[in-house]
Amino acid sequence: MTWLRTYRPGSMWREMDRLQREMNRLFADFPKQWTAPVRGYPAMNVWTNEEGAVVTSELPGCSPENIDISVVGDTLTITGAVEPEELPEEAQYHRRERSCGTFTRSFRLPFAIDPTKVDAIFNNGVLHIELPRAEEDKPRKIKVKNA
């Protein structure tokens, strides 16, 4: 009965209009706010320490000749291509899940890299990149002197 005593004519409709405006605002931004992030290819693991960073990535079906790695400042870019498999004559796919084609993956590292010392090894379909931190970007211990 408390609601009946505090009810004013028209207030319920104003509240419904306010709720509708809020819902319209929420759903107007829906594609921008709620879109799930697309997982990049190839998947990568990255770990860092004071000396630099290490990046590993699985690239099945890719050959080392088809991989290009570039470093500019603190940005690493990996570009490559996976060639389609050759089917025997008169064969047809029953199921095809492995993708082929070109890819590019680029991301920023938390510090600048010395591009002259980057080392990359491709072994058994796994790319292993060692990215040494630039000397001028390494943390330095500063000794405090007595006055």
C-alpha positions in Angstrom: 0.0 0.0 0.0 3.0 2.3 0.3 3.3 2.5 -3.5 -0.2 3.7 -3.8 0.3 6.5 -1.4 3.5 7.8 -3.2 2.2 7.3 -6.7 1.8 10.5 -8.7 0.0 10.5 -12.0 2.4 10.4 -14.9 5.5 9.4 -12.9 5.3 5.8 -13.8 5.4 6.7 -17.6 8.3 9.1 -17.1 10.2 6.3 -15.4 9.4 3.9 -18.3 10.5 6.5 -20.8 13.8 6.9 -18.9 14.3 3.1 -18.9 13.6 2.9 -22.6 16.2 5.7 -23.3 18.8 3.9 -21.2 18.2 0.6 -23.0 18.4 2.3 -26.4 21.7 3.9 -25.5 23.0 0.6 -24.3 22.1 -1.3 -27.4 23.2 1.5 -29.7 26.8 0.8 -28.6 26.4 -3.0 -28.6 28.6 -3.9 -31.6 31.4 -1.7 -30.3 31.3 -2.7 -26.7 30.4 -6.4 -26.8 32.2 -7.8 -29.8 34.4 -10.7 -28.7 38.1 -10.2 -29.6 39.3 -12.3 -32.5 42.2 -14.6 -31.7 45.2 -13.9 -33.8 47.0 -16.4 -35.9 49.5 -17.6 -35.2 49.1 -18.0 -31.5 52.1 -16.8 -29.6 53.7 -17.0 -26.1 55.8 -14.1 -25.0 57.8 -13.7 -21.8 60.1 -11.0 -20.7 62.8 -10.3 -18.1 65.4 -7.5 -17.6 67.5 -8.7 -20.5 64.9 -9.0 -23.2 61.9 -11.0 -24.4 61.4 -14.4 -25.9 58.6 -15.2 -28.4 57.5 -18.7 -29.4 54.9 -19.5 -32.0 53.6 -22.7 -33.6 53.6 -22.5 -37.4 52.6 -26.0 -38.7 53.1 -26.3 -42.5 55.2 -23.2 -42.8 58.7 -23.2 -44.0 61.5 -20.9 -42.7 61.8 -19.3 -46.2 58.2 -18.1 -45.9 58.7 -16.3 -42.6 59.6 -12.6 -42.3 60.4 -11.1 -38.9 60.9 -7.3 -38.4 61.5 -5.2 -35.3 61.0 -1.4 -35.2 61.6 0.1 -31.8 59.3 -1.9 -29.5 57.1 -3.4 -32.2 57.6 -7.0 -33.4 56.0 -8.0 -36.7 55.8 -11.6 -38.0 54.6 -12.2 -41.6 54.5 -15.5 -43.3 52.7 -17.9 -45.6 51.4 -21.5 -45.3 51.2 -23.3 -48.6 48.2 -25.5 -49.3 48.9 -29.2 -49.3 48.9 -31.0 -52.7 46.3 -33.6 -53.1 46.9 -36.7 -55.1 45.1 -36.9 -58.4 41.3 -37.6 -58.2 41.4 -37.1 -54.4 38.9 -34.8 -52.7 38.6 -33.5 -49.2 36.4 -35.3 -46.8 37.2 -32.7 -44.0 39.3 -29.6 -44.2 40.1 -27.7 -41.0 43.8 -26.7 -41.4 44.1 -23.2 -42.9 46.6 -22.0 -45.5 47.5 -18.6 -46.9 49.3 -15.5 -45.7 49.3 -14.1 -42.2 50.7 -11.0 -40.3 50.9 -10.6 -36.6 52.2 -7.5 -35.0 52.4 -6.4 -31.4 54.2 -4.0 -29.0 56.7 -5.2 -26.4 57.1 -3.4 -23.1 60.5 -2.1 -24.0 62.7 -1.2 -27.1 64.6 -4.0 -28.7 68.1 -4.1 -30.2 67.3 -5.2 -33.7 71.0 -6.1 -34.5 71.0 -8.9 -31.9 67.6 -10.6 -32.6 67.9 -14.3 -33.1 65.3 -16.6 -34.6 65.2 -20.4 -34.8 62.6 -22.5 -36.6 62.6 -26.1 -35.4 59.8 -28.8 -35.9 57.2 -26.2 -36.8 57.9 -24.0 -33.7 59.4 -20.5 -34.2 61.6 -19.3 -31.3 62.6 -15.6 -31.3 65.0 -14.1 -28.8 64.7 -10.3 -28.6 67.4 -8.6 -26.5 66.5 -5.4 -24.8 68.2 -2.3 -26.1 71.1 -1.2 -23.9 69.8 2.3 -23.4 66.4 0.9 -22.3 67.8 -1.5 -19.7 67.3 -0.6 -16.0 70.4 0.7 -14.4 71.4 0.5 -10.7 72.5 3.9 -9.5 74.9 4.0 -6.6 74.2 6.6 -3.9 77.4 8.4 -2.7 78.0 10.0 0.7 78.3 13.7 0.6 
